[in-house]
Amino acid sequence: MAFYLPQFYPFPENDAWWGKGFTEWTNVTKATPLFDGHYQPHLPTELGFYDLRVRETQHEQIALAQQYGVDAFCFHYYWFSGKRLLDKPVDAYLADKSARMPFCLSWANENWTRRWDGAEQHMLISQNYEPGYEISFIESVVPFFRDDRYLRVDGRPILLVYRPQQLPNPAQALEIWREHCRKIGIGEIHLVAALTHGNLDYESLGFDAGVEFPPHNMVVQNINREVTTFDSFRGMFVDYADVAGNYLGRDYRDKKIYRTVVPSWDNTARIRDRAVAMLAATPDNYERWLRAATSRTMVERAPNERLVFINAWNEWAEGCHLEPDRKFGRAFLDATLRVKESKSVLDDVFDRHPFRTDAGTSLAVSSGAIWKADSPVQRFAATKLKIQGMLANAPVAYWVARCGFRAARAAARPIRSLWRRSPFLNNSSSAPTATFPLVLQSVALARAARQVQTRGELFASKNDAILTAYPGRAVTSKSVEVTAGCGATKLDRLKELFAEKSFDAVPFQFGRFLNCVAHSRAIGVITQGGAIIEESIIVYRYVYQDLNLLDYLDEEDGKYILLFNEFKFIDEDVLLPLHSSFAFGHVIFDAIPQILFWENEIKENRLKVVLPNDAPLWVRGILATWGFLPHHFLILPHTPFRFRSAMVCNSLTTGTTYYPNPDSLAQYALQPALPTASETPQLIYLARDRANTYSNRFIDNEPEVISALEALGFTAIDPSKLPYVDQMELFRNAKVIVGAHGSAFANIIWCRPGTKLVDLTPDDWVGYWNDLGITEMWLSRTCTLFSLDYEVVVCRSQMVESPFPGQPHLTQRHVTSQVDTDTLVQRVRALLKVVEL
């Protein structure tokens, strides 16, 4: 929901106060830059310098807002003891029933002064709160409450009050409003206090909830010293990343406070050298803040209370608008839509203003520690805001206190400049120091640190430690029926591999390494003792050596050489679950079991899940099935970082992929709750889009295969095109599944016991990677674990080898298969005889 300013048309009072024809655009167009590179003025593009008396304008605004995921407008409402100002736009909106956009009102109950030109004592129109104002005011908004478009929370019309602390007796006024609304048939109302001008409370004032109103009540250090202005400057420059981090660090789990995000803020157009301006207010940074605020709202608020406010839709004179401008166009709207549709793929590292290249790393996520932070700067700023709020109704006392504060601040400025820095930045001076040896020793994860027995012991350890989550054990796999199609070879080898046998399931282990270095893909994990974890390097040392992912390491005579020692520090405890591949099967069998093991710690904000910024969106979509939200992840670019601690698992290599630990996979049988049966087909063929297939394995005569199976009652479906909950349901309800060998079968973890699976395996895949590339190593053993009936039809195939583009030392293999449809139909008919449909 976006706040909406209606001051874009001339009216008599503004003509008298500011000159004939004054509108908000008057200030906007007069703005000039304060420093070299300062973005001023903010000027509109496609909507132009509109006049809100023109009805088409609001229709264009509604269409644009709805196109980009803005669900409602919150109109600023101006009422002064019975006199209404800026009322034409909102009245026209109420009268025009074709404007199908939900809306609500926010009473801007403050005095109007000549603050814009420095004359704050010159009153233009005041809020007098005359006797009986309560009924007069609430009666003025009742027609809006009765409109079917008016926004409601749990069925109650929502009303915001901008300066609730200025109401003479807030609790009494609110009770009068509530009783009057009950009496006239409106029913209960939802009253929200804006947290502005030092007010941080809503409960004691009698409100149902509060709403953030940035930049009000922000607690950040200014960066004025880092900006060289053209003229003297008495305002405040702040870094957008600091502001976002400050608001995101606030814990509202025990409060009913709605979060608010600003796309940018710079009120130079109104108050010039006294402005507050956020630097580096870019669409990317806004997207990071909005995504994190939305994610937190999903945890903090009940489903019918999940409101996120945006300040604002059109505050042009305060440099605060979603509407398209000449610099960014629709970029802020694009960012809004990406977050709304869960398609945001940006990393969580805020961009800094060029003035602040050495300011450290600030993130769009925050740990539990930042919620408990209580630095001297925070205490000072909070005390200042509280005093401001207490003195708001005593102008003389406020003026005396303000003069005294400014005099004291001026006297202390030379001393403060010696230690000034933002408390919300992970600067190198605040991070633990570490210098790693230049020559690193490769060590297997199991031998890299001491073993501990419990999760609690792992987290409490002051040193690196290893936890065995699931021990290794012997598992017996069932024998598999193997049938060869016409022309297929290697049948005997497959029968040998698929005979009933025991195998050793690899232990599932986690290492927690303090103050360590790691890449976002868990590459090259370096402990503070100078060891490089073997599992984090074994694949990459020959597969990715030309991709520059390991540009901080070199290999020489079997040893690893560290090329530099400076790494950005991230003050978080993290889990690094993703390895070399984003193939669906790798994510299902390797990454998600790790995340599920630490589910409680992640959801308690004790641990962040690191995802590289090129991880497909469907990875987060799958994890959403278990209730994981964007703020549980830390999305990072492809670069090494130094973490407060990093957790890595021995399933980083393909070695454990094909020997799945049965206990780790058994977690899938426990959560989330499996969907109930529905009308999804019971006989399915797993079709795969060639463009989305990572394996380079294809079936040449797939149309013929599909036609033959459809004649038997099968439905061809590409599961990757379905939401993950629908994929779960599809596999849960299937009785017989036929498909090409590969990751598409990973969803068999959702199948009911006894489900029949037919895997079309190319004969050229037999023996590839010393038999690690065939189904027996993971698919048949998973079928044993979940009591599924699995068989293989071997297909004649042809493998073509060629160098990887840009990686001539590597070989890529394209495998095309020809399925013998007669053999396949024969096997499927045999299965259908024993299946109860």
Summary of the structure (lengths in Angstrom):
residues: 837
radius of gyration: 31.5
end to end distance: 49.1
largest distance: 97.3
contacts: 2682
relative contact order: 0.08
helix: 35%
strand: 25%
